[in-house]
Amino acid sequence: MDNDEPTRPDTTVIEVPQWQGSSSATAHRLRAGARLLADLLPTADRMSVDVADGAGATALTGNALRIRAALERSGGRFAVTLGGDCGVELEPIAAAARRYGDRLAVVWFDAHGDLNTPASSPSGAFHGMVLRTLLGDGPADLVPDRPLKPGQVVLAGVRDLDPAEHEYATAAGIPVVGDPEALVEAVGDASAVYVHIDLDVLDPSVFRSVGSPAPGGLTPDRLLAMVRALARRFEMAGLGITEYEPARPEDQDLLADLVGPIADACRSSVVDLVERRARAAWPAEFVEERAGWLLRHTSDVRRRRSNSAVPPPTGAEPAVRDVERFYRERSRPVIVQIPTGFENVDALLEHRGYRLEAPVAVLTAFTEDVVAATEDAAARVRIGESPEAWLPVFTELDGHADSVAVGRQVISRIATPAGFAAAVQDGRPAGMGLFVADTGWAGAFCMAVHPERRRQGLGAAVLGAGARWAARQGAHRMYLQVEMDNDAAWRLYEKVGFTRSYGYHYRIAP
């Protein structure tokens, strides 16, 4: 793995200048709108989809196939789809439904419901049928192989439903909400959320560059607050922003202040969800919060995660100086953990002479996928829920000077359910792993195989046992950290279903 990896974008932008699904008289502007939206996310990997030249169902079907291919090329990174008309969302949402199944919710920010069928649509335009097609009632060639269920859909900011749409939404029990608290409640117990934004959800008094404006819409601040409320609570499965028909410079200025924060909130949702759980899974002896910084210190332990600061997304020079005093008073090096999305803090520390060290990727997987991929391996591993018998295995295989202290000061203090996995061959420890469950997620830590026992499938066996234990705890998602240059570990984790979600590295003071 390349050591330049910390700067690699964790987001892919898919630009789709599709216009064929729109009924707007100015639909040709959607081409420029897709490009201008993509220009607002310059730090992401960017792919442009070549849409068909013609009109009609054939063009829409061809475009959908091209969008699916672009999603596959994204390599599992968080994808932001930028249209174009609302029809560009068909494949991204279908892909999220295949990945998350019934655990997915789709929040449809729109002035309209897009719930017509070919028979009920007044205009016959596909952008008014997209959501209904995703629910299984649309043009036959465009209905996804795994349609959504009405209980997976929430309408947000919707205020202009045709009679047939209103009848369907009412009968299906699809909620319509307009504020952050009601939105989070309506999404309920879903695990992941796909956010679709048709820009006509905004009130035309502040934003007019759409083809079908409707009065009574959301303010930009309200829209951002609703997306952020979702991102704080749920894993974001994807984001789509559509129907921009650039007509006024002031509307482009508004989007310049809105699109980036919306994308940042969505792409950082997994960072927040995982890091919060990882801190609990690897507890520090002493934790203090100062000016938004989380300061961690564990005596006798030399691991970076046990003795480093976690910053807020933005950090000021005076706060950094206070962090430095905290660690130097304890005769410890000043170490800061920098996750994806914290570029401002990273630049500040680099300016102060902090060196970059230990780039790490955080991989996530669906527990059921890891179970399936390790079906023949896990039987060789025992897993218990008490650390006493496992700690000698850890001390032997971990092989660091502070292993005993880590067992005493960190592992023995884990408060959430933990599974201690060990593989023993010829009476000697051969492999190990630590699994910690926390409200739907389970982290894998301390993965190790004795050097003489490598390339025998023990790593997969340990992961398989941990995944089965995690499933029994109700954890449908798993995460782990892997150093960028650990090629053997990368191959194993990718083979059993883990993909990169984000990264972090450390900055160490001179």
C-alpha positions as CSV (number, residue, x, y, z in Angstrom):
1,M,0.0,0.0,0.0
2,D,1.2,3.5,-0.9
3,N,2.2,5.7,2.0
4,D,0.5,8.6,0.2
5,E,-2.8,6.9,1.0
6,P,-3.8,9.4,3.8
7,T,-4.5,12.0,1.1
8,R,-6.5,9.6,-1.0
9,P,-10.2,10.8,-1.3
10,D,-12.7,8.5,0.4
11,T,-15.5,9.8,-1.7
12,T,-16.3,9.3,-5.4
13,V,-18.4,11.9,-7.3
14,I,-20.4,10.5,-10.2
15,E,-21.5,13.3,-12.5
16,V,-24.5,12.4,-14.6
17,P,-25.8,15.1,-17.0
18,Q,-29.0,13.2,-17.7
19,W,-31.9,15.3,-19.0
20,Q,-34.1,12.7,-20.7
21,G,-36.2,12.1,-17.6
22,S,-37.2,15.7,-17.1
23,S,-40.4,17.4,-18.2
24,S,-38.9,20.9,-17.7
25,A,-38.9,23.3,-20.7
26,T,-35.3,24.2,-19.6
27,A,-34.1,20.6,-19.1
28,H,-31.0,21.2,-21.2
29,R,-29.6,23.3,-18.3
30,L,-29.3,20.1,-16.3
31,R,-26.1,19.2,-18.2
32,A,-24.4,22.3,-16.9
33,G,-25.9,21.8,-13.5
34,A,-24.3,18.4,-13.1
35,R,-20.9,19.8,-14.0
36,L,-21.2,22.8,-11.7
37,L,-22.3,20.6,-8.8
38,A,-19.3,18.3,-9.3
39,D,-17.0,21.3,-9.3
40,L,-18.1,22.1,-5.8
41,L,-16.5,18.8,-4.5
42,P,-13.0,19.1,-5.9
43,T,-11.3,16.8,-3.3
44,A,-13.3,13.7,-4.4
45,D,-12.5,11.2,-7.1
46,R,-14.7,12.3,-10.0
47,M,-16.3,10.2,-12.8
48,S,-18.4,11.7,-15.6
49,V,-21.0,9.4,-17.1
50,D,-21.6,9.8,-20.9
51,V,-25.3,9.9,-21.2
52,A,-27.2,8.9,-24.4
53,D,-27.9,11.5,-27.0
54,G,-31.5,10.4,-27.7
55,A,-34.7,10.6,-25.7
56,G,-37.2,8.0,-24.4
57,A,-37.0,4.8,-22.4
58,T,-34.0,3.4,-24.4
59,A,-31.9,6.3,-23.4
60,L,-32.8,6.1,-19.8
61,T,-32.1,2.3,-19.7
62,G,-28.7,2.9,-21.3
63,N,-27.9,5.7,-18.9
64,A,-28.8,3.5,-15.9
65,L,-26.4,0.8,-17.1
66,R,-23.6,3.4,-17.4
67,I,-24.3,4.7,-13.9
68,R,-24.2,1.1,-12.6
69,A,-20.8,0.6,-14.2
70,A,-19.5,3.8,-12.7
71,L,-20.6,2.7,-9.2
72,E,-18.8,-0.6,-9.6
73,R,-15.6,1.3,-10.6
74,S,-15.9,3.4,-7.4
75,G,-14.5,0.5,-5.4
76,G,-17.0,0.7,-2.6
77,R,-16.1,4.2,-1.6
78,F,-18.8,6.6,-0.5
79,A,-20.5,7.8,-3.7
80,V,-22.2,11.2,-4.3
81,T,-24.3,11.1,-7.5
82,L,-24.9,14.5,-9.1
83,G,-27.5,15.0,-11.7
84,G,-29.1,15.7,-14.0
85,D,-32.7,14.8,-13.4
86,C,-33.9,12.6,-10.5
87,G,-33.8,9.5,-12.7
88,V,-30.0,9.4,-12.1
89,E,-30.8,8.1,-8.6
90,L,-32.3,4.8,-9.8
91,E,-29.0,2.8,-9.8
92,P,-27.3,4.3,-6.8
93,I,-30.4,3.6,-4.6
94,A,-30.8,0.1,-6.1
95,A,-27.2,-0.6,-5.3
96,A,-27.7,0.6,-1.7
97,A,-30.8,-1.6,-1.4
98,R,-28.8,-4.6,-2.6
99,R,-26.1,-3.9,-0.1
100,Y,-28.1,-3.1,3.0
101,G,-31.3,-4.9,2.3
102,D,-34.2,-4.1,4.6
103,R,-31.9,-2.2,6.9
104,L,-31.8,0.7,4.4
105,A,-34.0,3.8,4.6
106,V,-34.3,6.3,1.7
107,V,-35.0,9.9,2.6
108,W,-36.4,11.7,-0.4
109,F,-35.9,15.4,-0.1
110,D,-38.1,16.9,-2.8
111,A,-40.9,19.3,-3.5
112,H,-42.7,16.4,-5.2
113,G,-43.2,12.8,-4.3
114,D,-42.0,11.2,-7.6
115,L,-44.6,8.5,-6.9
116,N,-46.5,8.4,-10.2
117,T,-46.7,5.4,-12.4
118,P,-46.7,5.5,-16.2
119,A,-50.5,5.2,-16.0
120,S,-51.0,8.0,-13.4
121,S,-48.4,10.5,-14.5
122,P,-49.8,13.7,-15.8
123,S,-46.6,14.5,-17.8
124,G,-45.3,11.1,-18.6
125,A,-41.9,12.3,-17.5
126,F,-39.7,9.7,-15.7
127,H,-38.4,12.1,-13.1
128,G,-41.9,12.1,-11.6
129,M,-41.9,8.2,-11.4
130,V,-38.4,7.5,-9.9
131,L,-39.4,6.7,-6.4
132,R,-42.4,4.7,-7.4
133,T,-40.1,2.7,-9.8
134,L,-37.7,2.0,-6.9
135,L,-40.8,0.7,-5.0
136,G,-41.5,-1.7,-7.8
137,D,-44.2,0.1,-9.9
138,G,-42.5,1.7,-12.9
139,P,-41.4,1.0,-16.5
140,A,-40.5,-2.7,-16.6
141,D,-36.9,-2.2,-17.9
142,L,-36.1,0.2,-15.0
143,V,-37.6,-1.6,-12.0
144,P,-34.7,-2.7,-9.7
145,D,-34.2,-6.4,-9.0
146,R,-34.7,-5.7,-5.3
147,P,-37.5,-3.0,-4.9
148,L,-37.8,-0.9,-1.8
149,K,-40.7,-1.5,0.6
150,P,-42.9,1.5,1.5
151,G,-41.7,1.2,5.1
152,Q,-38.1,2.1,3.9
153,V,-39.1,5.5,2.5
154,V,-39.5,8.9,4.2
155,L,-40.6,12.0,2.3
156,A,-38.9,15.1,3.5
157,G,-40.0,18.6,2.5
158,V,-42.5,17.2,0.1
159,R,-45.5,19.6,-0.5
160,D,-46.8,19.1,-4.1
161,L,-48.3,15.6,-4.5
162,D,-50.5,14.7,-7.4
163,P,-53.8,13.1,-6.3
164,A,-52.7,9.6,-7.3
165,E,-49.4,10.2,-5.4
166,H,-51.2,11.4,-2.3
167,E,-53.5,8.4,-2.4
168,Y,-50.6,6.0,-2.7
169,A,-48.5,7.6,0.0
170,T,-51.4,7.6,2.4
171,A,-52.4,4.0,1.7
172,A,-48.7,2.9,2.0
173,G,-48.1,4.8,5.2
174,I,-45.1,6.8,3.8
175,P,-44.4,9.6,6.3
176,V,-43.9,13.3,5.2
177,V,-41.7,15.3,7.6
178,G,-40.2,18.8,7.6
179,D,-37.9,19.1,10.7
180,P,-34.8,17.2,11.9
181,E,-36.4,15.6,15.0
182,A,-39.4,14.2,13.1
183,L,-37.1,13.0,10.4
184,V,-34.9,10.9,12.7
185,E,-37.9,9.5,14.4
186,A,-39.5,8.6,11.0
187,V,-36.4,6.7,9.9
188,G,-36.7,4.7,13.1
189,D,-34.5,1.6,13.5
190,A,-32.9,1.6,10.0
191,S,-29.2,1.0,10.0
192,A,-28.3,3.1,7.0
193,V,-29.8,6.0,5.1
194,Y,-29.6,7.0,1.4
195,V,-30.2,10.7,1.1
196,H,-31.8,12.0,-2.2
197,I,-32.0,15.7,-2.7
198,D,-33.9,17.3,-5.5
199,L,-33.0,21.0,-5.2
200,D,-36.6,22.0,-5.7
201,V,-37.0,21.0,-2.0
202,L,-35.6,24.5,-1.3
203,D,-38.0,27.4,-1.2
204,P,-38.1,29.3,-4.5
205,S,-37.8,32.6,-2.5
206,V,-34.1,31.7,-1.9
207,F,-33.3,29.2,-4.8
208,R,-34.9,29.4,-8.2
209,S,-32.6,27.4,-10.5
210,V,-34.9,24.4,-10.8
211,G,-37.4,23.4,-13.5
212,S,-40.4,22.7,-11.2
213,P,-40.4,25.2,-8.3
214,A,-43.0,24.9,-5.6
215,P,-43.6,27.4,-2.8
216,G,-43.3,26.6,0.9
217,G,-40.0,24.8,0.7
218,L,-37.1,24.3,3.1
219,T,-34.5,26.9,3.8
220,P,-30.9,25.9,3.1
221,D,-30.2,25.9,6.9
222,R,-33.1,23.6,7.6
223,L,-32.0,21.2,4.8
224,L,-28.5,21.1,6.2
225,A,-29.7,20.6,9.8
226,M,-31.9,17.7,8.7
227,V,-29.1,15.9,6.8
228,R,-26.7,16.5,9.8
229,A,-29.3,15.0,12.1
230,L,-29.4,11.9,10.0
231,A,-25.6,11.6,9.7
232,R,-25.2,11.8,13.5
233,R,-27.6,8.9,14.0
234,F,-27.2,6.6,11.0
235,E,-24.6,5.3,8.6
236,M,-25.0,7.1,5.3
237,A,-25.3,4.7,2.4
238,G,-25.0,7.4,-0.3
239,L,-26.0,10.8,-1.4
240,G,-27.6,12.2,-4.6
241,I,-28.2,15.9,-5.5
242,T,-30.3,16.5,-8.6
243,E,-32.3,18.9,-10.8
244,Y,-30.0,21.9,-10.8
245,E,-30.8,24.1,-13.8
246,P,-28.4,27.0,-13.3
247,A,-30.1,30.3,-14.0
248,R,-28.8,32.8,-11.4
249,P,-25.3,33.5,-10.1
250,E,-26.7,33.8,-6.5
251,D,-28.0,30.3,-6.7
252,Q,-24.6,29.0,-7.5
253,D,-23.2,31.0,-4.6
254,L,-25.8,29.4,-2.3
255,L,-24.9,25.9,-3.4
256,A,-21.2,26.7,-2.9
257,D,-22.0,27.1,0.8
258,L,-24.4,24.2,1.0
259,V,-23.2,21.2,-1.1
260,G,-19.8,20.8,0.6
261,P,-21.2,20.7,4.2
262,I,-24.0,18.3,3.1
263,A,-21.4,15.9,1.5
264,D,-19.1,16.3,4.5
265,A,-21.8,15.4,6.9
266,C,-22.8,12.3,4.9
267,R,-19.3,11.0,4.2
268,S,-18.2,11.4,7.8
269,S,-21.1,9.5,9.3
270,V,-19.2,6.2,9.4
271,V,-16.1,8.0,10.9
272,D,-18.2,9.3,13.8
273,L,-20.1,6.0,14.3
274,V,-17.0,3.8,14.3
275,E,-14.6,6.1,16.1
276,R,-17.0,6.6,19.0
277,R,-17.3,2.8,19.3
278,A,-13.6,2.2,18.8
279,R,-12.8,4.6,21.7
280,A,-15.1,2.6,24.0
281,A,-13.7,-0.7,22.7
282,W,-10.1,0.4,23.5
283,P,-10.6,2.4,26.7
284,A,-8.0,4.8,27.9
285,E,-7.1,5.0,31.6
286,F,-7.6,8.8,31.7
287,V,-9.8,10.8,29.4
288,E,-10.4,14.5,29.5
289,E,-12.2,16.9,27.2
290,R,-10.8,20.4,26.6
291,A,-12.1,22.8,24.0
292,G,-13.6,20.0,22.0
293,W,-10.4,17.9,22.1
294,L,-10.5,14.5,23.7
295,L,-7.2,13.8,25.6
296,R,-6.3,10.2,26.3
297,H,-3.6,8.9,28.6
298,T,-2.8,5.4,29.8
299,S,0.2,4.9,32.1
300,D,2.7,2.2,31.2
301,V,1.2,1.7,27.8
302,R,3.0,2.9,24.6
303,R,0.2,2.4,22.0
304,R,-0.6,5.6,20.1
305,R,-4.4,5.1,20.4
306,S,-4.0,4.9,24.2
307,N,-2.0,8.1,24.4
308,S,-3.2,10.5,21.8
309,A,-5.5,13.4,21.4
310,V,-8.6,13.4,19.2
311,P,-9.4,16.9,17.8
312,P,-12.6,18.5,16.7
313,P,-12.9,19.0,12.9
314,T,-11.4,22.5,13.3
315,G,-8.8,23.4,15.8
316,A,-7.3,26.7,17.0
317,E,-3.7,27.4,17.9
318,P,-4.4,28.2,21.6
319,A,-6.2,24.8,22.0
320,V,-3.3,23.0,20.4
321,R,-0.9,24.6,22.9
322,D,-3.1,23.5,25.7
323,V,-3.0,19.9,24.3
324,E,0.8,20.1,24.2
325,R,1.0,21.1,27.8
326,F,-1.3,18.2,28.8
327,Y,1.1,15.6,27.4
328,R,4.3,17.2,28.3
329,E,3.2,17.5,31.9
330,R,3.0,13.8,31.8
331,S,6.3,13.3,30.1
332,R,4.6,11.9,27.0
333,P,5.1,12.7,23.3
334,V,2.3,14.9,21.9
335,I,0.4,12.7,19.5
336,V,-2.8,13.6,17.6
337,Q,-5.0,11.1,15.8
338,I,-6.4,12.7,12.5
339,P,-9.3,11.0,10.8
340,T,-10.5,11.6,7.3
341,G,-12.2,15.0,7.0
342,F,-10.1,16.8,9.5
343,E,-7.9,18.6,6.9
344,N,-7.9,21.9,8.8
345,V,-6.5,20.5,11.9
346,D,-4.0,18.4,10.0
347,A,-2.7,21.5,8.1
348,L,-2.4,23.4,11.4
349,L,-0.3,20.7,13.0
350,E,1.8,20.3,9.9
351,H,2.5,24.0,10.0
352,R,3.6,23.6,13.6
353,G,6.2,20.9,12.6
354,Y,4.2,17.8,13.5
355,R,5.4,14.8,11.4
356,L,2.9,12.4,9.9
357,E,3.2,8.8,11.1
358,A,1.4,5.5,11.0
359,P,-1.3,5.9,8.2
360,V,-4.1,3.5,8.9
361,A,-7.2,2.5,6.9
362,V,-10.5,1.6,8.6
363,L,-12.3,-1.2,6.8
364,T,-15.9,-2.2,7.3
365,A,-17.9,-5.2,6.3
366,F,-21.3,-6.8,6.7
367,T,-21.1,-9.4,9.4
368,E,-23.1,-11.9,7.3
369,D,-20.6,-11.5,4.5
370,V,-17.7,-12.3,6.8
371,V,-19.6,-15.3,8.1
372,A,-20.2,-16.6,4.6
373,A,-16.7,-16.1,3.4
374,T,-15.2,-18.0,6.4
375,E,-17.7,-20.9,6.5
376,D,-15.1,-23.6,6.5
377,A,-12.5,-21.9,8.7
378,A,-14.0,-20.9,12.0
379,A,-14.4,-24.3,13.6
380,R,-10.7,-24.3,14.6
381,V,-11.1,-21.3,16.9
382,R,-12.5,-21.1,20.4
383,I,-14.0,-17.8,21.6
384,G,-14.8,-16.9,25.2
385,E,-16.2,-13.8,26.9
386,S,-13.8,-13.5,29.7
387,P,-10.2,-12.1,29.3
388,E,-8.4,-14.1,32.0
389,A,-7.7,-17.2,29.9
390,W,-7.0,-15.2,26.8
391,L,-4.5,-12.6,28.1
392,P,-1.6,-15.1,28.2
393,V,-2.3,-15.8,24.5
394,F,-2.3,-12.1,23.8
395,T,1.0,-11.5,25.7
396,E,2.7,-14.3,23.8
397,L,1.5,-13.4,20.3
398,D,1.4,-9.6,20.6
399,G,5.1,-9.5,21.3
400,H,5.5,-5.9,22.5
401,A,7.2,-4.6,25.6
402,D,4.0,-3.2,27.0
403,S,1.8,-6.3,26.3
404,V,1.2,-7.0,29.9
405,A,0.3,-3.4,30.6
406,V,-2.1,-3.3,27.7
407,G,-3.8,-6.4,29.0
408,R,-4.1,-4.9,32.5
409,Q,-4.8,-1.3,31.6
410,V,-6.9,-1.6,28.5
411,I,-8.3,-5.0,27.6
412,S,-9.4,-5.9,31.2
413,R,-11.3,-2.6,31.3
414,I,-13.5,-3.1,28.3
415,A,-17.0,-2.4,29.4
416,T,-19.0,-3.5,26.3
417,P,-19.5,-7.2,25.4
418,A,-16.2,-8.7,24.2
419,G,-15.3,-12.0,22.5
420,F,-11.8,-13.4,23.0
421,A,-10.8,-15.6,20.1
422,A,-7.8,-18.0,20.2
423,A,-6.6,-20.7,18.0
424,V,-4.3,-23.3,19.6
425,Q,-2.2,-25.8,17.8
426,D,0.0,-28.4,19.5
427,G,-0.8,-26.9,22.8
428,R,0.6,-23.5,21.8
429,P,-1.2,-20.2,20.8
430,A,-1.3,-20.0,17.0
431,G,-3.7,-17.1,16.4
432,M,-5.9,-14.6,18.2
433,G,-8.4,-11.8,17.8
434,L,-10.4,-9.5,20.1
435,F,-14.0,-8.6,19.1
436,V,-16.0,-5.9,20.9
437,A,-19.7,-5.4,20.2
438,D,-21.5,-2.1,20.6
439,T,-25.1,-1.4,19.4
440,G,-25.1,-3.0,16.0
441,W,-21.4,-2.9,15.3
442,A,-18.4,-5.1,16.3
443,G,-14.8,-4.1,16.1
444,A,-12.0,-6.6,15.5
445,F,-8.7,-5.8,17.4
446,C,-5.4,-7.6,18.2
447,M,-5.5,-9.8,15.1
448,A,-2.3,-11.9,15.1
449,V,-1.0,-15.2,13.8
450,H,2.2,-16.8,15.1
451,P,4.9,-16.4,12.4
452,E,5.3,-20.2,12.1
453,R,1.6,-20.7,11.5
454,R,1.0,-18.1,8.8
455,R,-0.5,-19.0,5.4
456,Q,-2.6,-21.8,7.0
457,G,-5.9,-19.9,7.0
458,L,-5.8,-19.1,10.7
459,G,-6.4,-15.4,10.2
460,A,-9.6,-16.2,8.3
461,A,-10.6,-18.7,11.0
462,V,-10.2,-16.1,13.8
463,L,-12.2,-13.6,11.8
464,G,-14.9,-16.2,11.1
465,A,-15.3,-17.1,14.8
466,G,-15.4,-13.4,15.6
467,A,-18.1,-12.7,13.0
468,R,-20.3,-15.5,14.3
469,W,-19.9,-14.2,17.8
470,A,-20.7,-10.6,16.6
471,A,-23.8,-11.9,14.9
472,R,-25.0,-13.4,18.2
473,Q,-24.6,-10.0,19.8
474,G,-26.8,-8.4,17.2
475,A,-23.9,-6.7,15.3
476,H,-24.7,-6.7,11.6
477,R,-21.6,-4.5,10.8
478,M,-17.9,-5.0,11.6
479,Y,-14.9,-2.7,11.5
480,L,-11.2,-3.0,11.9
481,Q,-8.0,-1.0,11.4
482,V,-5.1,-2.0,9.2
483,E,-1.8,-0.3,8.5
484,M,-1.4,0.9,5.0
485,D,1.7,-1.2,4.3
486,N,0.4,-4.5,5.7
487,D,-0.2,-6.1,2.4
488,A,-0.9,-9.6,3.8
489,A,-3.6,-8.3,6.2
490,W,-5.2,-6.2,3.4
491,R,-5.4,-9.3,1.2
492,L,-7.1,-11.3,4.0
493,Y,-9.6,-8.6,5.0
494,E,-10.6,-7.9,1.4
495,K,-11.0,-11.6,0.7
496,V,-13.5,-12.0,3.5
497,G,-15.6,-8.9,2.6
498,F,-14.0,-5.8,4.2
499,T,-13.8,-2.6,2.2
500,R,-12.2,0.7,3.0
501,S,-14.5,3.3,4.6
502,Y,-12.1,6.0,5.7
503,G,-8.6,6.5,7.1
504,Y,-6.6,8.2,9.8
505,H,-3.0,8.9,10.7
506,Y,-1.1,10.4,13.5
507,R,0.7,13.7,13.9
508,I,3.6,13.8,16.3
509,A,5.0,17.0,17.7
510,P,8.8,17.6,17.2
